[in-house]
Amino acid sequence: MAIIITDECINCGACEPECPNNAIYEGGAEWSYADGTGLSGVITLLNGSEKDSNEENEPVDMDVYYIVTDKCTECVGFHDEPQCAAVCPVDCCVDDPDHRETEEQLLGKKEFMHL
């Protein structure tokens, strides 16, 4: 599963630099698949659709830091636990019940992004 940041976020920013996939963005900031990954040019996403990896996407949240589900691997393949949750002073980085993934899927996502 991916991690989400709840409304209790105090916008401290402690989580953002800890993410090995650059999946965490400040509220209101646009994001792209290429940010902090090995992706470039037109890519085929794991769901089969094609996308320009450098295309700027709409922010997921305008008010608080957010995590891009398609880039979150729960730090699998990098660390023993999600680093955003480990450093969050208010425990607002939690499992996203709407996005369940197996360890194999998370590792596949990691390998896709970090060629």
N, C-alpha and C positions, 0 to 999 in steps of 0.2 A: 504494500500500500504506500501511497505517498503521505507526506506530512503536510498539514495545513497550519496556518497561523490564525489564531482566533482573534476576535474583536478585543480581547483583553491586552493585546499588544500595546506596549508603551512607546513604540518607535525608537527604541534605544539603539538599534542597528547591530547589536552584538552577533546576531545570527548570520548576517550577510557575508562577512569575510570567511566564515567557517565552512561554507558550502563548497564542496569540491566540484560541483557541477554548475556553479553560478546560476542556480535555480531560484535564488531569493533576490527580490527586488524591493526597493522602497515604494511605498504607496504612490500611485500616479505615474511611475516610471514605465516606459515601454520596454519590451524585452524581445530578444531574438534567440533562435536555437544556436546560433554561432557564438553568442556571448560565453566566453570561458570554456568552450568545448573545442574539439577538433573538427567540427562540422564547417563546411564551406560550400558555396554555390547551391545548386538545386539538390535537395536531398529527398529520399523516399523515407517517410516516417514509418514507424513500426506498424501503423494501421494501414499502410499501403498508399496513403496519399502523398503527393509531391508538394514541396514547399521550398521557397528560397530561404536558406538558413540565415541570411542577413536581413530579411524582412522584419521590420519593427512591428510587433503585435501590441494590441491594446492592453493596458494594465489590467490585471485580475482584480485589483482593489485600488481604490483611489485614496484611502485614508491611512491604512496601516501596511507594514511590510507584508509581502505575499510570496508564496512559493508556486512556481510553474510546475504543475503536476507532470507534464510530459518530460521535464528535465530532472525531477526528483527521483533519486535511487535509494533514499533513506540511508545514504552513505555506504551502502553495500558495495564491497570491493575496495573501499577506502578505509573505513573505520568500523569498529565493533558496534557502534550506536550512532543514531542521527546526531550530528554535531550541533545542529541548530537547537535541538531540544536540550542538549547537554549544557549549552551556555545561556539559555534563556532565563533571565532573572524572574520572570513571572509565569513560567511554565505554560506559555501559550502556543508552543510548537507541539502539536499532537497528531496522532494517527488520523488520517482521513478515511472515515468509514465508507465513503463513496468511491474510493479508488484502491481496491485490493489487488496486490500483485505478489507473485511468488518470488522467492529468492532468485530463481532462475530467470524470471522476467526482469527483475531489477538488475541482475548482472548483464543480461542482454542489452538493456537500456544503457548501462554504463559503457559497455564495449561499443555500442553504436555511436555514442557521443564522443568517446575518447579513442579514436582510431589508432 
